[in-house]
Amino acid sequence: MAPATRFLIRVPGKTDIGCNTADEVLDALNQLKSTHGVTVDDLQTGTRDLPREGIEELANDERE
């Protein structure tokens, strides 16, 4: 059984990517060739389709 993750990056036509921190999400998004159609869900809060600005805000909060 796969370990639980906080964030899920849904990439159309590819395998979803699980991340535990907002920084990991940003790193994974930066490694993708294209982010067209990609969505990020916060499984902890149930928030779907997080915008990049929201992810960056969460990453800054995690660092503090």
RAWO-V261868 format. One record per residue. N is the residue number from 0. RES is the residue in three letters. PSI is psi in whole degrees, -180 to 180 (none if undefined). NEAR is the number of other ideal C-beta (glycine too) atoms within 12 Angstrom. Layout:
n->{N;N}
res->{RES;RES}
psi->{PSI;PSI}
near->{NEAR;NEAR}
This chain:
n->{0;1;2;3;4;5;6;7;8;9;10;11;12;13;14;15;16;17;18;19;20;21;22;23;24;25;26;27;28;29;30;31;32;33;34;35;36;37;38;39;40;41;42;43;44;45;46;47;48;49;50;51;52;53;54;55;56;57;58;59;60;61;62;63}
res->{MET;ALA;PRO;ALA;THR;ARG;PHE;LEU;ILE;ARG;VAL;PRO;GLY;LYS;THR;ASP;ILE;GLY;CYS;ASN;THR;ALA;ASP;GLU;VAL;LEU;ASP;ALA;LEU;ASN;GLN;LEU;LYS;SER;THR;HIS;GLY;VAL;THR;VAL;ASP;ASP;LEU;GLN;THR;GLY;THR;ARG;ASP;LEU;PRO;ARG;GLU;GLY;ILE;GLU;GLU;LEU;ALA;ASN;ASP;GLU;ARG;GLU}
psi->{132;145;149;142;158;-41;147;120;119;116;116;129;3;176;138;152;125;138;150;-25;160;-34;-40;-37;-48;-42;-44;-41;-38;-26;-15;142;-43;141;14;123;-3;135;154;128;140;104;-23;-42;-13;10;131;155;51;132;159;-39;-38;-38;-42;-38;-44;-40;-42;-40;-39;-33;-23;none}
near->{3;9;8;12;22;27;35;29;35;26;22;14;11;15;12;20;25;23;32;21;22;32;21;24;38;28;18;28;29;17;16;21;10;13;23;11;14;28;25;37;25;27;21;17;13;11;20;15;17;31;18;20;13;23;34;20;19;29;25;15;13;19;12;7}
